[in-house]
Amino acid sequence: MKQKTVSKLSIIFLLQYIVVVIFLMTTYQGGYIRHPEIHHFVFDKTYLSDLGRTHYFSGVYNPYWWVYSLTLGLVAIGTFMFYYILTSKMNKIRAFIVLSFALISAIGYLGIAFNPVDIRFYPHIIFGKIAFFSFFFALIFSLIFLAKNTKKSIVYLLVFLSILFVGFLYLQIMGLPRMQAEKALQIKVIAQKSIVIAQLVVAIAIVNIIQKTQ
């Protein structure tokens, strides 16, 4: 498959997630874990994964759960394509290291997609950690390998995303043990959305930059 075709597909697969998620937020009727009686999406309290619940917190069936699984599956493919494009200027060994983590991350996203949080909670959480941590390691190695021989704009974007990931992964590992539960939930939910949106936007921006230099 030609590089330009891969670039276009990666942008489509990543961008579609944002579009589909906005649609799913408007159709969501499940509230969040502490208030299942609410019949709408609460931006700072409802996790993105809740869009893929087969049943809302109230117990009502979610007819669009499979749409979230599908869109996340496409993100998995788009993620691997993104790193494939990013490694185009690396030697074979470096590209292999980055793409290995990228493949694991893609598998993690597929695992999230096909393990709805209300049906298979623990596999969902495990695959989530695999997806995010693998993406982070692929990101760090990409930054190290590209720091000296690529455009500064790409390096700056990779640094920006790395910093956000460090903060997000800190929350994942350490949590917020001394904070009031509702506030802790709010911070984690906002952090999740921030890192996912930043990840997609930065990836799309980098692919566009690489396209223009080819």
BELKARA-V689486 format. One record per run of one state. SS is the DSSP state (H for helix, E for strand, L for the rest). FROM is the first residue (numbers start at 1). LEN is the number of residues. If there is no record, write none. Layout:
BEGIN
ss=SS from=FROM len=LEN
ss=SS from=FROM len=LEN
END
This chain:
BEGIN
ss=L from=1 len=2
ss=H from=3 len=25
ss=L from=28 len=4
ss=E from=32 len=1
ss=L from=33 len=2
ss=E from=35 len=1
ss=L from=36 len=12
ss=H from=48 len=5
ss=L from=53 len=2
ss=E from=55 len=1
ss=L from=56 len=5
ss=E from=61 len=1
ss=L from=62 len=3
ss=H from=65 len=25
ss=L from=90 len=2
ss=H from=92 len=22
ss=L from=114 len=7
ss=H from=121 len=26
ss=L from=147 len=5
ss=H from=152 len=23
ss=L from=175 len=6
ss=H from=181 len=33
ss=L from=214 len=1
END
